[in-house]
Amino acid sequence: MNTKNFRVCMPLAAATLCGGAFAANPIVDIVWSADGRFAHTAQIAAGKFVEACGKLAVRDDVRWSFTAAAPVDFNIHYHVGKEAVYPVKQTRVSSGRDTLNVTVAQDYCWMWTNKGTAPVTLTVDLAR
């Protein structure tokens, strides 16, 4: 799926799939709605991942929550050169909720990895 199609699809479908297009691309651009929210639903294939990434400035604190139909590995990370920095890192969780307090301006990614043998449905909500 190309970026143009995603940017058209996302505002129209917030938390729903756009004709299955999200399943084809595991990396999703965070596009904030007018009220400062981002919602996404995806299927994570067995052995695969999904991540939602976007640029955040200092003090762009983000309340986040997610639910997964089965345990997944979850993290929030950003890159400094070739090194990944993990403000949050959890293994085998099926839900989570907290606030990311942004102290470094970076491109942040919320990432879920399905290490299971069956697809997992994921629902994500971010608010700033």
N, C-alpha and C positions, 0 to 999 in steps of 0.2 A: 504494500500500500504506500502510495507516495504522500508526502507531507500535505500537499494541497487537498487531497481527498480527506485526510484526517481532520484538517482544520475546518472543512465544511461539515463533516459528519459530527464532530464532537459537540458543537453548540446545539445541534438539533436533537442529539440523543443522550446527552449527559451520562446517565448511568446505564444505558442499554447498548447492546451491540448494534453496529451499523451493518447489517447484512453479513455478519461474520468477518468483517474486514479486520477487526482488532486481533483475531486469532492468528492472522498471517504475520503480524509485526509485534515482536515481544517488547519493543521499546516504544513507549508512548510519550509524546510531548505533553507536559502539563499546560493546559490552556485554562486560565482562570475565567470564571463567569463574571458578569458585572457585579455580583454580590460577593466576590472573592472566594468562590468555591470551585472545586474540581471533583467530579465523581466519575468512576470508571468501573465497569464490570468486564471480566475476562475469564476465559478458560485457560488454565495453565496445563499444557500437555505433560504427561509423565516424563520426568527427566529434563524438563525445560524450565524457563523462567519468564517472568513479566516484570518490567520496570517502568515507572513513570518518573520522568525527569524534567526539571525546569530550573531556571535561574532564580536565585533568591538573594536579596540584599540583607545587610545587617539590620536586625530588628523586624524582619519579615517573618515573625513567628507563625508557625503552621500547626493548627490542631489537626491531628490525623487519626483515622480509625480504619480498620479493615476487618472483614470476616472471610474465612476460607472454609470450604466444605470438608477439608481434611487438613492435617498439619502440614505446614510449609516452613521453610527457612526464610526469615525476613530480616532486612536491614535497610537502614538509610545511610547513604554514603555520598561522598564527593571525592574528586581526584585532585591531588597536588603532584604534578608531574606524573610519574608512573605509579605513585603510591595512592592507595585508597584509604580514606579516613572514614571511620564508622561511628557517627554519633549514637546509633542504635544498631544492635545486632542480637538476634534471637534465633533459636533453633526449635523446630518442631512445635510451632504455635498455630492455632486456628483462628485467633483473633488478637487484636491489639488496639490500644488507644492511648494517646499521650499528646504532648506538645513539643515540637521541635523549636528550640530557642536558637535562632540563627545569629551566630556571633562572627561568622566569616562569610563574606559575599562569595558565592560559588554556584555552580550547577549541581543541584542536589538530586539524588535518585532514590526513590522508594522501590525496593526490589524484593520479589517473592520467588523462591525456587521450590519447585515440586520434585522432591526426591522419591516420591511414591511411584506406583505402577499403574495408576489410573489418573485421568484428567481431574483437575480440581477447579471448581468455580470460585472466583475471587471477586469481592465487592470492596471498593475503596472510596473513602470520602476524605478530602482535604479542605481545610478552611483557613483563610488568613485574615 
